[in-house]
Every structure is written in structure tokens, then in C-alpha cells.
Amino acid sequence: MLCTCITSATGVSFGSYDPLSSANVDSAGYVGVTCLTLNLTPVTTAYTIALSAGNSGSFGSRRLNFGGNHLSYNLYTDSSRATVWGDGTGSSSVVSDSYTLAPGPGENRSYTAYARLPGHQNVPIGVYIDLIVVTVTY
């Protein structure tokens, strides 16, 4: 079976954050996977999508950093934000998919990364960032 998959991602942006508010700020990003085959007959492809822990090194709570300050947040596989999207370790889960590819241009699939930034994190004004690596294994 000859199958190739490529990935793309749209980052999460929480926008403006009020550190005195107790309300959570929810947002979403997207991971795209496009697989194609050069086989003359349809083939089934299966893959998993893992996300790194980022700055924090832990799936318990990821961190957006600015200078020596940080905001805790996390990424989830579900809209209820109950299942942490990670690499399958540290009580995190990966996203798995499988489907049959027909010969041709391939198929695009999109997966939502649900994000939550808990409220009431008293931090100075700044641009807080994290870098998450997406790994697709097929």
C-alpha cells in the first residue's frame, strides 16, 4: 500500500484576556490531515494525531509564556473539554481515524482542538505564546 499523509494546523487564539475575571475563555484551533494514495485500487488508511505538551512539558496543564510569567491552558479532543489531547501519556489521549482512500486527489479531514484558558489568572499584560507540535502517525 502506498499512502501519503500531510498535516496542517490553525492555531488557537484566546484574544484579549481579563486576568481579574473568573470566567473561562474558550477557543478552538484545527488540525487538518490530507491523505492520498497512488494505488490503482482503494486502500484503507489509519492514523493517529498527537499533540506535544508545549512549554510546560506536561499534559496536566499547558502554559502560555511571556517573559517569566505564564497562563495555564489546555487543549481537548471534545467540546465538553473533558479529554486532554496529547500523545497518549500522562492521562492524555490521541485522536484516531481510519477510512478508505480511493485513487485520486486524496481526502481532507479536519479535527477540532478545543481550548480552554481558565479565568482568574492574575498576570501582567503581554503576548503569551506556546508552541505545540502536531505528529501524525500512519
NORMO-V902697 format. One record per residue. PSI is psi in whole degrees, -180 to 180 (999 if undefined). OMEGA is omega in degrees with one decimal (NA if undefined). Layout:
# NORMO-V902697
PSI|OMEGA, PSI|OMEGA
This chain:
# NORMO-V902697
131|177.0, 112|-176.6, 140|177.0, 136|177.4, 140|174.7, 157|-177.7, 156|174.1, 163|-179.6, 146|171.6, 123|-175.6, 166|177.0, 136|174.0, 124|179.7, -10|-178.9, -154|179.3, 144|-177.1, 131|176.4, 106|-175.7, -13|179.9, -11|180.0, 142|177.3, -3|-178.1, 139|172.7, 151|173.7, 118|179.9, 147|178.4, -175|178.3, 151|171.4, 178|-176.2, 143|172.7, 126|178.1, 141|176.1, 127|176.2, 120|178.1, 146|175.0, 158|179.9, 149|174.6, 2|176.6, 154|177.4, -11|178.5, 156|179.2, 146|176.7, 149|176.9, 131|177.4, 142|177.5, 144|178.6, 164|172.6, 150|177.5, 121|179.1, 147|175.0, 140|179.6, 169|-180.0, -16|179.4, -151|-175.2, -35|-172.4, -27|-175.4, 9|-177.4, 145|176.3, -10|178.6, -39|177.1, 116|175.3, 164|-177.1, 134|167.5, 128|-175.3, 145|170.4, 110|-175.0, -131|177.3, 9|-178.0, 157|177.0, 154|173.2, 129|176.7, 142|176.6, 176|171.5, 167|179.3, 141|-173.2, 156|178.8, -13|-172.9, 153|-177.0, -21|176.3, -7|178.0, 48|-179.7, -27|-176.0, 113|-178.8, 131|178.5, 116|179.8, -135|-178.7, 12|179.3, -2|177.0, 167|175.3, 42|-177.5, 32|171.9, 165|-180.0, 156|171.8, 166|173.5, 131|180.0, 149|176.3, 158|179.3, 137|176.2, 167|-178.8, 127|178.9, 132|172.5, 155|175.4, 144|179.2, -153|-171.3, -9|178.8, 180|-178.3, 134|177.6, 133|174.7, 143|-179.4, 138|-178.0, 130|-177.6, 132|171.2, 104|-179.7, 132|-175.1, 148|175.8, 130|174.5, 107|-177.9, 147|179.8, 173|173.8, 45|173.0, 103|-173.3, 99|-178.4, 157|177.8, 161|177.3, 139|177.2, 178|176.2, 110|-176.5, 131|-175.6, 160|172.8, 157|176.8, 119|178.5, 130|177.7, 129|177.8, 127|178.0, 122|175.8, 123|179.1, 124|-179.4, 999|NA
